Amino acid sequence: MIEDLKKRSLHRVKILEGQLRGLARMIESEEYCMDIITQSLAIQKSLGSLNKLIAENHIKTHVADSLSSKDEAKQAKALQELMDIFELNNNRGTK
């Protein structure tokens, strides 16, 4: 993993851990539902930021390497992974 992206990803995970602990405390203490939903949505946004970092790393490393390969199967796999990431991102939360 690219060192800067790894560092930022781990930082994001630590933030998420704190947010999840806070959410659990809010549920346990039966806080106002709208406040719980707001916190849950903040966690989802944080997860989106983490996913963006991981996708960036994957594209800059694995996909770039595969696309520069002379192996057409590796190139095709890299293109499929890009399309899969795009599809996952566009379909998130629609089901």
N, C-alpha and C positions, 0 to 999 in steps of 0.2 A: 504494500500500500504506500502511496505517496505520503511522506512524513507529515507534511502540513495538513493534508486531508485526514490522516489518521488522528492527529492531535485534535483537530476541530471536531471530528466524529466522536471521539471519546469524551470531549467536553460536552457535546450535545447530549450524549447518553447520561452523563452525570446530572445534567439539568433535568432530563426526562425522569430519572430516578426520583429526584426531589419532587417534581411535579406529581408523579404517581403516588408517592407517599402522602403528599398534601391532599390529593383527591381521595385517597382511602380515609384519611382523617375526617374530611368533610362529610363523607358518606356515613362513617361511624357516628359522628356527632349530629347527624341528620340536619345538616345545614340546608338553607334555602335551595330548592331544586335548580333555580336559574343560575345560582352561583356555582353549583356543581357542574351544570352543563357548560358554563363559561370556562371553567377549569378544564373540563374534558376537551373542549374545542381547542384550547391553548395547547394541550398535549398533542392533539392531532396535528396542529400546525408545526410543533416541534418535531414530530415524527416525519413530517414532510420535509423539513430542513435536513434532517439526518439522511433521509432517502436521497435527497439531492446531492449531498456530499458523497455518499456511497456510489451513486450513479456516475458522478463526475470522475471519481477515482477509476471506476470500471471502464469508462469511455477512454480516459487518458492513458490507461495501461493496457488492459486486455483487448479492448476493441481496436485501439490504434495499432497494436502489435499484429492482431489478426488481419486487419485490413491491409497492412503493408506486406503481408505474407504472399508468396506466389501460390500458395495452396488455396485453390478455389473453395474447397470445403470449409476451411477456416474463415475465409472471407464471407461466405454465405452464412455461417454460424454467427459471425459478428453482426452482420446486417440483421439477422433474425433477432438477436438479443436487443439491438437498438429498437426494433419495431415492438418487441415485447415490453420494453421499458415504457415506450410511448403509449402502448395499449393499456398497461397497468395504471399508468398515471391518469389517462383519460377516463378509465372506467372506475376509478376509486370512488367509492361511496355511492355508486349509482344502483346498486342492487338492494 
